[in-house]
Amino acid sequence: MSIENLSLSGIRNLQESQLSLGAGVNVFYGDNGAGKTSLLEAIHLLAMARSFKASRTRTVVGDQSEELLISATVAGVGRLAVRRTLKGQSQIRLNGTSLTTLAELVHLLPLQLIHADSFALLEGNPGDRRQFLDWGVFHQFPSFHTDWQKLQKSLKNRNSLLRSGRLNRSELDVWEREYLTAADRIDDDRKRYLEGFVPCFHTVLSQLIDLPALRIHYFRGWDKDRPLTDVLEHQRARDSKLGYTQSGPQRADMRIKIGKVNAADLLSRGQQKLVVCALKIAQSLYLQTQQALPTVFLIDDLPSELDHHHIQKLGALMEGLQTQVFMTCVDPSPLKTFWKNPDRINMFHVEHGQIRQATDFGDQHE
């Protein structure tokens, strides 16, 4: 699965573009502010219907545009298009037919993003790690999305009753039963996923960096030795006072530690980047082995904080995935040996919002 042709209009400072892309590595290089990251944003919008940089996707629409439009031919999928207006209206179409849910879109084009904010996997809050974990669970277990929707609905209603100050026990019991059923299913899916993912992660990590003491610890969101029904009963008075549910899958975490210390507190910035890359690559490798679904990688400024040796190692791992990669950098020369098969590297120079294909590292097509 790869993006073969990409059409862009109305994206930040990028000029309207039509690009023919390679199934291997596509490198976009140029000065800071040229528009390289905006290109990655566009692909993220195509796959996720939102930007990874802005909470309000409408800010991605260029200053001189009323809307943005991104369309692409995706091998094995068809023609995919995402349209977004300044007023917040959006439309997602596959082969001319509108998709009704975001979940349908996300399933079509599994996407992994490695950029500056990816360090949040190690040093951020539990929500960042939950999002990472649930990406894998979502793609592996078809029922997960439905269970998560049920959990959110029942949690919202339970919290509303808690805040009301007048607990209707029979009504509360209804929502707690649905909440408990969804919680157990989500927790079971997460544990099953991690049983397969964690060994895969350690295998990938060992090929990048020697960190034998690094471990992933799963916290399910409540006491591991007590059923959630007992926890909710014990905490009900406190939950009512706080106005929200303290325990459950929405509080889960995937803690990454060396011994008893958070890995982020011990590792250098370069080491953290390698661990993050290992997490993302392992997740994609595991998905490929379980579901035969290849992942598209978006990598913003890979060479920073990594030496030539580790860049080569990352290239070898990604080549083994046989995945499509979009990379940005200021100076492309460190990436010359990223891929063992140079004929699979497509170079693009980005300057003042204009994207031009290059014949080699720095040589542009006229």
Contacts in CASP RR format, 6 or more apart in sequence:
PFRMAT RR
TARGET T0000
AUTHOR 0000-0000-0000
METHOD contacts of the structure
MODEL  1
MSIENLSLSGIRNLQESQLSLGAGVNVFYGDNGAGKTSLLEAIHLLAMAR
SFKASRTRTVVGDQSEELLISATVAGVGRLAVRRTLKGQSQIRLNGTSLT
TLAELVHLLPLQLIHADSFALLEGNPGDRRQFLDWGVFHQFPSFHTDWQK
LQKSLKNRNSLLRSGRLNRSELDVWEREYLTAADRIDDDRKRYLEGFVPC
FHTVLSQLIDLPALRIHYFRGWDKDRPLTDVLEHQRARDSKLGYTQSGPQ
RADMRIKIGKVNAADLLSRGQQKLVVCALKIAQSLYLQTQQALPTVFLID
DLPSELDHHHIQKLGALMEGLQTQVFMTCVDPSPLKTFWKNPDRINMFHV
EHGQIRQATDFGDQHE
1 74 0 8 1.000
1 75 0 8 1.000
1 76 0 8 1.000
1 77 0 8 1.000
1 109 0 8 1.000
1 110 0 8 1.000
1 293 0 8 1.000
1 294 0 8 1.000
1 296 0 8 1.000
1 324 0 8 1.000
2 21 0 8 1.000
2 22 0 8 1.000
2 23 0 8 1.000
2 24 0 8 1.000
2 74 0 8 1.000
2 75 0 8 1.000
2 294 0 8 1.000
2 296 0 8 1.000
2 324 0 8 1.000
3 21 0 8 1.000
3 43 0 8 1.000
3 46 0 8 1.000
3 72 0 8 1.000
3 73 0 8 1.000
3 74 0 8 1.000
3 75 0 8 1.000
3 109 0 8 1.000
3 296 0 8 1.000
3 324 0 8 1.000
4 20 0 8 1.000
4 21 0 8 1.000
4 22 0 8 1.000
4 23 0 8 1.000
4 72 0 8 1.000
4 73 0 8 1.000
4 74 0 8 1.000
4 75 0 8 1.000
5 18 0 8 1.000
5 19 0 8 1.000
5 20 0 8 1.000
5 21 0 8 1.000
5 72 0 8 1.000
5 73 0 8 1.000
6 17 0 8 1.000
6 18 0 8 1.000
6 19 0 8 1.000
6 21 0 8 1.000
6 42 0 8 1.000
6 43 0 8 1.000
6 46 0 8 1.000
6 70 0 8 1.000
6 71 0 8 1.000
6 72 0 8 1.000
7 17 0 8 1.000
7 18 0 8 1.000
7 19 0 8 1.000
7 69 0 8 1.000
7 70 0 8 1.000
7 71 0 8 1.000
7 72 0 8 1.000
8 14 0 8 1.000
8 16 0 8 1.000
8 17 0 8 1.000
8 18 0 8 1.000
8 19 0 8 1.000
8 39 0 8 1.000
8 42 0 8 1.000
8 68 0 8 1.000
8 69 0 8 1.000
8 70 0 8 1.000
9 16 0 8 1.000
9 17 0 8 1.000
9 65 0 8 1.000
9 68 0 8 1.000
9 69 0 8 1.000
10 16 0 8 1.000
10 61 0 8 1.000
10 62 0 8 1.000
10 64 0 8 1.000
10 65 0 8 1.000
10 67 0 8 1.000
10 68 0 8 1.000
10 69 0 8 1.000
11 38 0 8 1.000
11 39 0 8 1.000
11 41 0 8 1.000
11 42 0 8 1.000
11 60 0 8 1.000
11 61 0 8 1.000
11 62 0 8 1.000
11 68 0 8 1.000
11 70 0 8 1.000
12 35 0 8 1.000
12 38 0 8 1.000
12 41 0 8 1.000
12 60 0 8 1.000
12 61 0 8 1.000
12 62 0 8 1.000
13 33 0 8 1.000
13 35 0 8 1.000
13 38 0 8 1.000
13 62 0 8 1.000
13 352 0 8 1.000
13 353 0 8 1.000
14 35 0 8 1.000
14 38 0 8 1.000
14 39 0 8 1.000
14 42 0 8 1.000
14 353 0 8 1.000
14 355 0 8 1.000
15 353 0 8 1.000
15 354 0 8 1.000
15 355 0 8 1.000
17 354 0 8 1.000
17 355 0 8 1.000
19 348 0 8 1.000
19 355 0 8 1.000
19 357 0 8 1.000
20 357 0 8 1.000
21 324 0 8 1.000
21 346 0 8 1.000
22 324 0 8 1.000
22 344 0 8 1.000
22 346 0 8 1.000
23 75 0 8 1.000
23 324 0 8 1.000
23 344 0 8 1.000
24 323 0 8 1.000
24 324 0 8 1.000
24 325 0 8 1.000
24 339 0 8 1.000
24 344 0 8 1.000
24 345 0 8 1.000
24 346 0 8 1.000
25 318 0 8 1.000
25 325 0 8 1.000
25 327 0 8 1.000
25 338 0 8 1.000
25 339 0 8 1.000
25 344 0 8 1.000
25 345 0 8 1.000
25 346 0 8 1.000
26 324 0 8 1.000
26 325 0 8 1.000
26 326 0 8 1.000
26 327 0 8 1.000
26 345 0 8 1.000
26 346 0 8 1.000
26 348 0 8 1.000
27 327 0 8 1.000
27 328 0 8 1.000
27 329 0 8 1.000
27 332 0 8 1.000
27 335 0 8 1.000
27 345 0 8 1.000
27 346 0 8 1.000
27 347 0 8 1.000
27 348 0 8 1.000
28 36 0 8 1.000
28 39 0 8 1.000
28 40 0 8 1.000
28 326 0 8 1.000
28 327 0 8 1.000
28 328 0 8 1.000
28 329 0 8 1.000
28 348 0 8 1.000
28 349 0 8 1.000
28 350 0 8 1.000
28 355 0 8 1.000
29 36 0 8 1.000
29 328 0 8 1.000
29 329 0 8 1.000
29 330 0 8 1.000
29 331 0 8 1.000
29 332 0 8 1.000
29 347 0 8 1.000
29 348 0 8 1.000
29 349 0 8 1.000
29 350 0 8 1.000
29 362 0 8 1.000
30 36 0 8 1.000
30 329 0 8 1.000
30 330 0 8 1.000
30 349 0 8 1.000
30 350 0 8 1.000
30 351 0 8 1.000
31 330 0 8 1.000
31 351 0 8 1.000
32 330 0 8 1.000
34 350 0 8 1.000
34 351 0 8 1.000
34 352 0 8 1.000
34 353 0 8 1.000
35 350 0 8 1.000
35 353 0 8 1.000
36 300 0 8 1.000
36 328 0 8 1.000
36 329 0 8 1.000
36 350 0 8 1.000
37 53 0 8 1.000
37 115 0 8 1.000
37 300 0 8 1.000
37 328 0 8 1.000
38 60 0 8 1.000
38 353 0 8 1.000
39 326 0 8 1.000
39 328 0 8 1.000
39 350 0 8 1.000
39 355 0 8 1.000
40 52 0 8 1.000
40 113 0 8 1.000
40 115 0 8 1.000
40 298 0 8 1.000
40 300 0 8 1.000
40 326 0 8 1.000
40 328 0 8 1.000
41 51 0 8 1.000
41 52 0 8 1.000
41 53 0 8 1.000
41 60 0 8 1.000
42 68 0 8 1.000
42 70 0 8 1.000
43 70 0 8 1.000
43 111 0 8 1.000
43 296 0 8 1.000
43 298 0 8 1.000
43 326 0 8 1.000
44 50 0 8 1.000
44 51 0 8 1.000
44 52 0 8 1.000
44 111 0 8 1.000
44 113 0 8 1.000
44 298 0 8 1.000
45 51 0 8 1.000
45 57 0 8 1.000
45 60 0 8 1.000
45 68 0 8 1.000
45 70 0 8 1.000
45 82 0 8 1.000
45 84 0 8 1.000
46 70 0 8 1.000
46 71 0 8 1.000
46 72 0 8 1.000
46 80 0 8 1.000
46 82 0 8 1.000
46 109 0 8 1.000
47 105 0 8 1.000
47 106 0 8 1.000
47 108 0 8 1.000
47 109 0 8 1.000
47 110 0 8 1.000
47 111 0 8 1.000
47 296 0 8 1.000
48 102 0 8 1.000
48 105 0 8 1.000
48 106 0 8 1.000
48 111 0 8 1.000
49 57 0 8 1.000
49 82 0 8 1.000
49 84 0 8 1.000
49 90 0 8 1.000
49 92 0 8 1.000
49 102 0 8 1.000
49 105 0 8 1.000
50 57 0 8 1.000
51 57 0 8 1.000
51 59 0 8 1.000
51 60 0 8 1.000
52 113 0 8 1.000
52 115 0 8 1.000
52 117 0 8 1.000
52 298 0 8 1.000
53 60 0 8 1.000
54 60 0 8 1.000
57 84 0 8 1.000
57 88 0 8 1.000
57 90 0 8 1.000
58 84 0 8 1.000
58 85 0 8 1.000
58 86 0 8 1.000
58 87 0 8 1.000
58 88 0 8 1.000
60 68 0 8 1.000
60 84 0 8 1.000
61 67 0 8 1.000
61 68 0 8 1.000
61 84 0 8 1.000
61 85 0 8 1.000
61 86 0 8 1.000
62 68 0 8 1.000
65 86 0 8 1.000
66 85 0 8 1.000
66 86 0 8 1.000
67 83 0 8 1.000
67 84 0 8 1.000
67 85 0 8 1.000
67 86 0 8 1.000
68 83 0 8 1.000
68 84 0 8 1.000
69 81 0 8 1.000
69 82 0 8 1.000
69 83 0 8 1.000
70 81 0 8 1.000
70 82 0 8 1.000
70 83 0 8 1.000
71 79 0 8 1.000
71 80 0 8 1.000
71 81 0 8 1.000
71 82 0 8 1.000
72 79 0 8 1.000
72 80 0 8 1.000
72 81 0 8 1.000
73 79 0 8 1.000
73 80 0 8 1.000
74 80 0 8 1.000
74 108 0 8 1.000
74 109 0 8 1.000
77 94 0 8 1.000
77 108 0 8 1.000
77 109 0 8 1.000
78 94 0 8 1.000
78 95 0 8 1.000
79 93 0 8 1.000
79 94 0 8 1.000
79 95 0 8 1.000
79 96 0 8 1.000
80 92 0 8 1.000
80 93 0 8 1.000
80 94 0 8 1.000
80 105 0 8 1.000
80 108 0 8 1.000
80 109 0 8 1.000
81 91 0 8 1.000
81 92 0 8 1.000
81 93 0 8 1.000
81 94 0 8 1.000
81 96 0 8 1.000
82 90 0 8 1.000
82 91 0 8 1.000
82 92 0 8 1.000
83 90 0 8 1.000
83 91 0 8 1.000
83 92 0 8 1.000
83 93 0 8 1.000
84 90 0 8 1.000
91 98 0 8 1.000
92 98 0 8 1.000
92 99 0 8 1.000
92 102 0 8 1.000
92 105 0 8 1.000
93 99 0 8 1.000
94 104 0 8 1.000
94 108 0 8 1.000
99 105 0 8 1.000
103 138 0 8 1.000
103 145 0 8 1.000
106 138 0 8 1.000
107 139 0 8 1.000
109 296 0 8 1.000
110 139 0 8 1.000
110 284 0 8 1.000
110 287 0 8 1.000
110 293 0 8 1.000
110 294 0 8 1.000
110 295 0 8 1.000
110 296 0 8 1.000
111 295 0 8 1.000
111 296 0 8 1.000
111 297 0 8 1.000
111 298 0 8 1.000
112 280 0 8 1.000
112 283 0 8 1.000
112 284 0 8 1.000
112 295 0 8 1.000
112 296 0 8 1.000
112 297 0 8 1.000
112 298 0 8 1.000
113 280 0 8 1.000
113 297 0 8 1.000
113 298 0 8 1.000
113 299 0 8 1.000
113 300 0 8 1.000
114 276 0 8 1.000
114 277 0 8 1.000
114 280 0 8 1.000
114 297 0 8 1.000
114 298 0 8 1.000
114 299 0 8 1.000
114 300 0 8 1.000
114 302 0 8 1.000
115 298 0 8 1.000
115 299 0 8 1.000
115 300 0 8 1.000
115 301 0 8 1.000
116 300 0 8 1.000
116 301 0 8 1.000
118 276 0 8 1.000
118 280 0 8 1.000
119 264 0 8 1.000
119 269 0 8 1.000
119 272 0 8 1.000
119 273 0 8 1.000
119 276 0 8 1.000
120 128 0 8 1.000
121 128 0 8 1.000
121 129 0 8 1.000
121 132 0 8 1.000
121 256 0 8 1.000
121 275 0 8 1.000
121 276 0 8 1.000
121 279 0 8 1.000
122 256 0 8 1.000
122 262 0 8 1.000
122 263 0 8 1.000
122 264 0 8 1.000
122 267 0 8 1.000
122 272 0 8 1.000
122 275 0 8 1.000
122 276 0 8 1.000
123 262 0 8 1.000
123 264 0 8 1.000
123 272 0 8 1.000
124 264 0 8 1.000
126 251 0 8 1.000
126 252 0 8 1.000
126 253 0 8 1.000
127 253 0 8 1.000
129 253 0 8 1.000
129 254 0 8 1.000
129 255 0 8 1.000
129 256 0 8 1.000
130 252 0 8 1.000
130 253 0 8 1.000
130 254 0 8 1.000
132 254 0 8 1.000
132 279 0 8 1.000
132 283 0 8 1.000
133 190 0 8 1.000
133 193 0 8 1.000
133 194 0 8 1.000
133 252 0 8 1.000
133 254 0 8 1.000
134 144 0 8 1.000
134 148 0 8 1.000
134 190 0 8 1.000
135 283 0 8 1.000
136 193 0 8 1.000
136 197 0 8 1.000
136 283 0 8 1.000
136 286 0 8 1.000
136 287 0 8 1.000
137 144 0 8 1.000
137 186 0 8 1.000
137 189 0 8 1.000
137 190 0 8 1.000
137 193 0 8 1.000
138 144 0 8 1.000
138 145 0 8 1.000
139 287 0 8 1.000
139 291 0 8 1.000
139 293 0 8 1.000
140 189 0 8 1.000
140 193 0 8 1.000
140 287 0 8 1.000
140 290 0 8 1.000
140 291 0 8 1.000
141 189 0 8 1.000
141 192 0 8 1.000
141 193 0 8 1.000
143 185 0 8 1.000
143 189 0 8 1.000
144 186 0 8 1.000
144 189 0 8 1.000
147 182 0 8 1.000
147 185 0 8 1.000
147 186 0 8 1.000
147 189 0 8 1.000
148 182 0 8 1.000
148 186 0 8 1.000
150 178 0 8 1.000
150 181 0 8 1.000
150 182 0 8 1.000
151 179 0 8 1.000
151 182 0 8 1.000
151 183 0 8 1.000
151 186 0 8 1.000
151 249 0 8 1.000
151 250 0 8 1.000
153 178 0 8 1.000
154 175 0 8 1.000
154 176 0 8 1.000
154 178 0 8 1.000
154 179 0 8 1.000
154 182 0 8 1.000
155 179 0 8 1.000
155 245 0 8 1.000
155 250 0 8 1.000
157 175 0 8 1.000
158 172 0 8 1.000
158 175 0 8 1.000
158 176 0 8 1.000
158 179 0 8 1.000
158 245 0 8 1.000
159 243 0 8 1.000
159 244 0 8 1.000
159 245 0 8 1.000
161 167 0 8 1.000
161 168 0 8 1.000
161 171 0 8 1.000
161 172 0 8 1.000
161 175 0 8 1.000
162 239 0 8 1.000
162 240 0 8 1.000
162 242 0 8 1.000
162 243 0 8 1.000
162 244 0 8 1.000
162 245 0 8 1.000
163 243 0 8 1.000
163 244 0 8 1.000
165 240 0 8 1.000
167 240 0 8 1.000
176 229 0 8 1.000
176 232 0 8 1.000
179 245 0 8 1.000
180 228 0 8 1.000
180 229 0 8 1.000
180 232 0 8 1.000
182 249 0 8 1.000
183 228 0 8 1.000
183 248 0 8 1.000
183 249 0 8 1.000
184 228 0 8 1.000
186 249 0 8 1.000
187 220 0 8 1.000
187 249 0 8 1.000
187 252 0 8 1.000
190 218 0 8 1.000
190 220 0 8 1.000
190 249 0 8 1.000
190 252 0 8 1.000
191 218 0 8 1.000
191 220 0 8 1.000
194 216 0 8 1.000
194 218 0 8 1.000
194 254 0 8 1.000
196 286 0 8 1.000
197 282 0 8 1.000
197 283 0 8 1.000
197 286 0 8 1.000
198 216 0 8 1.000
200 282 0 8 1.000
200 285 0 8 1.000
200 286 0 8 1.000
200 289 0 8 1.000
201 216 0 8 1.000
201 278 0 8 1.000
201 279 0 8 1.000
201 282 0 8 1.000
201 283 0 8 1.000
203 282 0 8 1.000
204 278 0 8 1.000
204 281 0 8 1.000
204 282 0 8 1.000
204 285 0 8 1.000
204 317 0 8 1.000
205 211 0 8 1.000
205 214 0 8 1.000
205 274 0 8 1.000
205 275 0 8 1.000
205 278 0 8 1.000
205 282 0 8 1.000
206 212 0 8 1.000
207 313 0 8 1.000
207 316 0 8 1.000
207 317 0 8 1.000
208 274 0 8 1.000
208 277 0 8 1.000
208 278 0 8 1.000
208 310 0 8 1.000
208 313 0 8 1.000
208 314 0 8 1.000
208 317 0 8 1.000
209 271 0 8 1.000
209 274 0 8 1.000
209 275 0 8 1.000
209 278 0 8 1.000
209 310 0 8 1.000
211 258 0 8 1.000
211 267 0 8 1.000
211 271 0 8 1.000
211 275 0 8 1.000
213 258 0 8 1.000
213 259 0 8 1.000
214 256 0 8 1.000
214 257 0 8 1.000
214 258 0 8 1.000
214 263 0 8 1.000
214 275 0 8 1.000
215 256 0 8 1.000
215 257 0 8 1.000
215 258 0 8 1.000
215 259 0 8 1.000
216 254 0 8 1.000
216 255 0 8 1.000
216 256 0 8 1.000
217 254 0 8 1.000
217 255 0 8 1.000
217 256 0 8 1.000
217 257 0 8 1.000
218 252 0 8 1.000
218 253 0 8 1.000
218 254 0 8 1.000
218 255 0 8 1.000
219 252 0 8 1.000
219 253 0 8 1.000
219 254 0 8 1.000
219 255 0 8 1.000
220 248 0 8 1.000
220 249 0 8 1.000
220 252 0 8 1.000
221 247 0 8 1.000
221 248 0 8 1.000
221 249 0 8 1.000
221 250 0 8 1.000
221 251 0 8 1.000
221 252 0 8 1.000
221 253 0 8 1.000
222 228 0 8 1.000
222 231 0 8 1.000
222 247 0 8 1.000
222 248 0 8 1.000
222 251 0 8 1.000
223 231 0 8 1.000
223 247 0 8 1.000
228 247 0 8 1.000
228 248 0 8 1.000
231 247 0 8 1.000
231 248 0 8 1.000
232 239 0 8 1.000
232 245 0 8 1.000
232 247 0 8 1.000
235 246 0 8 1.000
235 247 0 8 1.000
238 246 0 8 1.000
239 245 0 8 1.000
239 246 0 8 1.000
255 262 0 8 1.000
256 262 0 8 1.000
256 263 0 8 1.000
256 264 0 8 1.000
256 275 0 8 1.000
257 263 0 8 1.000
258 266 0 8 1.000
258 267 0 8 1.000
263 272 0 8 1.000
263 275 0 8 1.000
264 272 0 8 1.000
267 275 0 8 1.000
269 305 0 8 1.000
270 305 0 8 1.000
270 306 0 8 1.000
273 305 0 8 1.000
273 306 0 8 1.000
274 306 0 8 1.000
274 310 0 8 1.000
277 314 0 8 1.000
280 297 0 8 1.000
281 314 0 8 1.000
281 317 0 8 1.000
281 318 0 8 1.000
281 321 0 8 1.000
283 295 0 8 1.000
284 294 0 8 1.000
284 295 0 8 1.000
284 297 0 8 1.000
284 321 0 8 1.000
284 323 0 8 1.000
285 321 0 8 1.000
287 293 0 8 1.000
287 295 0 8 1.000
288 294 0 8 1.000
288 295 0 8 1.000
288 321 0 8 1.000
294 321 0 8 1.000
294 322 0 8 1.000
294 323 0 8 1.000
294 324 0 8 1.000
295 321 0 8 1.000
295 323 0 8 1.000
296 323 0 8 1.000
296 324 0 8 1.000
296 325 0 8 1.000
296 326 0 8 1.000
297 318 0 8 1.000
297 323 0 8 1.000
297 324 0 8 1.000
297 325 0 8 1.000
297 326 0 8 1.000
298 326 0 8 1.000
299 325 0 8 1.000
299 326 0 8 1.000
299 327 0 8 1.000
299 328 0 8 1.000
300 327 0 8 1.000
300 328 0 8 1.000
301 328 0 8 1.000
301 329 0 8 1.000
301 330 0 8 1.000
302 311 0 8 1.000
302 314 0 8 1.000
302 327 0 8 1.000
302 329 0 8 1.000
302 335 0 8 1.000
303 311 0 8 1.000
303 329 0 8 1.000
303 331 0 8 1.000
303 334 0 8 1.000
303 335 0 8 1.000
306 314 0 8 1.000
308 334 0 8 1.000
308 337 0 8 1.000
311 334 0 8 1.000
311 335 0 8 1.000
311 337 0 8 1.000
311 338 0 8 1.000
312 337 0 8 1.000
312 338 0 8 1.000
314 338 0 8 1.000
315 338 0 8 1.000
315 339 0 8 1.000
316 340 0 8 1.000
318 325 0 8 1.000
319 339 0 8 1.000
319 340 0 8 1.000
319 341 0 8 1.000
327 335 0 8 1.000
327 338 0 8 1.000
329 335 0 8 1.000
332 347 0 8 1.000
332 361 0 8 1.000
332 362 0 8 1.000
333 361 0 8 1.000
335 345 0 8 1.000
335 361 0 8 1.000
336 342 0 8 1.000
336 361 0 8 1.000
338 345 0 8 1.000
339 345 0 8 1.000
346 357 0 8 1.000
347 357 0 8 1.000
347 358 0 8 1.000
347 359 0 8 1.000
347 360 0 8 1.000
347 361 0 8 1.000
347 362 0 8 1.000
348 355 0 8 1.000
348 356 0 8 1.000
348 357 0 8 1.000
348 358 0 8 1.000
349 355 0 8 1.000
349 356 0 8 1.000
349 357 0 8 1.000
349 358 0 8 1.000
349 362 0 8 1.000
349 364 0 8 1.000
350 356 0 8 1.000
356 364 0 8 1.000
356 365 0 8 1.000
357 364 0 8 1.000
357 365 0 8 1.000
358 364 0 8 1.000
358 365 0 8 1.000
359 365 0 8 1.000
END
